[in-house]
Amino acid sequence: MAGRAFHLGWGTLVSRLLGLARDMLLAAFLGTGAVADSFLLAFRLANMVRRLLAEGSLSQAFVPAYTGLRRTEGRTRADCFARSCLLLLPLLCAGLAGIGILCAKPLALLLGPGLLQKGELEQTAFFLAACMPYLPLAAGAAVSSGILLARGSFLAPALNPALLNIFLIGGAGGALWFGPGSGALLLCAALVLGGAVQWLAQLPALRRLGFAAVGPCSLHDPAALAAVKKTPVAAFSAANQQIFMLGCLFWASFLGEGSIAMIYFAERLLDFPLGIIGSSLGLAALTGLAEETGNRQAFRTCLGLSLRLGCFLAAPASLGLFFLAAPLVSFFFGYGAFSEVSLEETTAILAAMAPALPALVLARPLVSALHALGKSREAFALTLKSLLLLLTAGAAAKALAPGSTGALLGAFSLGCWAFFGHLWRTLDRLDLLERPGWLFFRPMLAGNLVLAALLLGLDYLGAACSGAGNALMALAAPPAGAALYLAVTRACGSNEAAVVLALLRGRRAGIL
C-alpha cells in the first residue's frame, strides 16, 4: 500500500509543481481585485469537480465496484461496466453543465451571496458559464483514471492532472498580454481544451492494459447505474476539503474585495502537501482496502498503516506551513499585481489554515474505509454535520471579528478536525482502528520538537530578511526540515521513517 502511495505521490508532486507555476502566473496578472475574485470562484468550482471526480468521489464508487466485478464475474463483465460508466457519467455531467450555463447567475449567488452587494455577481456568472463545458470532459478523464487505478496502474492517473496544468500555464502566460478580463476568458478556454486532452491522453495507457474503449456497454447497466448513483454521495464526503472551503467562501464573499482570491492562493500552498500526502494515501488506501474487505485483520492493518504514515508526514508539514507562511507566500505570489497588503493577509490566512492539514490528510483513508465497506451514506452524513458546524462557526467569526479572514479560516480548521473526529468515532465503533502506541508517538514527537525549534529560529531570522532571504528560506527550509525530521525520527526508532527512507531509496521496506 505504501508503494502505491509513493508512486501516486511522485505523480502528484509533478502536478502540484505545475499547479504552483500556474498560480504564480495567476497571482501576477490577476492580483486580488474584483476580476480575481470572480474568476477564481468560477475556476474553483470547475477545479473542485475535477478533483472530486479524479481524486475522490468517482474512485470511491468506481474502484470497489470494478474490483468486485472482476473478482466475481470476470474481466469481460468488469470492462463492460467500465465502458457503461464512460458513457453514463459524461452524459450526466453534460446535462449538469447545460443547467449550470442556464442558471449561472443563481449559482453564483448561492456560492457567494456577498458578491451581489459588491457588484461582482454578473461577472462571476459569466465566468461560471464559460467554465461549465469542462465538466463532462473531467468526468470522462476521471472514469479512465479509475479504470487504471483499479487495474493497478497508478503513475498515469497521478500525472494526468499535470496535462491540465500545462494548458492552464499556457493560458496564464498568454493572459499576461491581455487585460485581466480578457485574460481570464482565455484561461476558461484553456481549461476546456486541457480537459479534452486529459481524457484523450488516458486512452494509450488503457490500450496497453488490454482495455478497449469501444465495445459492449449499456446505459441501463445495473452496476454502472449503481456506481453513478453513488457518485454524488461519495463526492460530498470525499471532497470534504473543497466542500468546507465553499462554506468559508460563502461568508468570505461578504468581506472586502480580494478576500476570495487571497483564500484561493493561501489554499494552493496548503494543497501542495495535502495532494502529495493525503490524496496519494487516500487513493492507495482505497484500492488496498477494497481488496481486503473480506479479511477484517488485513483491512485493519492496511488502514492502520495509512493512518500512521499520514500522521507521520502531515504533522511536520503543518508546522512548516505555519512557521514559513510569510516566506512561502512572498516567494510564490509576491509579484506583479499582488500587493504588499495582499501578501500580509494571505500569510495570515495560510497560518490559520495550517492546523487543518493533519485532519484533512487523516480523513482521506478514513473516508476510503467507509466507502470500501459500502457505508457511503454514513460518510455523507458526517460531512454534512461537519459542514453545518463550520457554517455556524463561520457566522460566529463574522459576527465577533467582522472583516477578519483569519478568524473565518479558523472556523475552517475547526470544521476539518470535527470531520476527522466524527470519522474516527464511527470506525472505532466498528472496531476497525488500530491504536498506535508510545513507540509510534515518541519518535514523531521528538522529530516535531526539533523541527519546531529549527523553524522558530528561521522565523526569527526571516523577520529581518530581505526578499532574497525569504526566497532562500522558502526553497531551502522545506527540504532541510524534512531531512532533519527523518533523521531524528529514524534515530529514535520510527518504523514509518524507515518506510519513507526505503521508498526514497527505491526499495520496499520489509514491514510493508
Secondary structure as GFF3:
##gff-version 3
##sequence-region A 1 512
A	DSSP	alpha_helix	2	30	.	.	.	ID=ss1
A	DSSP	alpha_helix	34	54	.	.	.	ID=ss2
A	DSSP	alpha_helix	57	72	.	.	.	ID=ss3
A	DSSP	alpha_helix	75	102	.	.	.	ID=ss4
A	DSSP	alpha_helix	104	111	.	.	.	ID=ss5
A	DSSP	alpha_helix	114	118	.	.	.	ID=ss6
A	DSSP	alpha_helix	121	131	.	.	.	ID=ss7
A	DSSP	alpha_helix	134	150	.	.	.	ID=ss8
A	DSSP	alpha_helix	155	175	.	.	.	ID=ss9
A	DSSP	alpha_helix	180	208	.	.	.	ID=ss10
A	DSSP	alpha_helix	222	238	.	.	.	ID=ss11
A	DSSP	alpha_helix	240	252	.	.	.	ID=ss12
A	DSSP	alpha_helix	259	273	.	.	.	ID=ss13
A	DSSP	pi_helix	274	279	.	.	.	ID=ss14
A	DSSP	alpha_helix	280	291	.	.	.	ID=ss15
A	DSSP	alpha_helix	296	323	.	.	.	ID=ss16
A	DSSP	alpha_helix	325	333	.	.	.	ID=ss17
A	DSSP	alpha_helix	340	353	.	.	.	ID=ss18
A	DSSP	three_ten_helix	354	356	.	.	.	ID=ss19
A	DSSP	alpha_helix	357	372	.	.	.	ID=ss20
A	DSSP	alpha_helix	376	400	.	.	.	ID=ss21
A	DSSP	alpha_helix	405	429	.	.	.	ID=ss22
A	DSSP	alpha_helix	438	462	.	.	.	ID=ss23
A	DSSP	alpha_helix	467	491	.	.	.	ID=ss24
A	DSSP	alpha_helix	495	504	.	.	.	ID=ss25
###
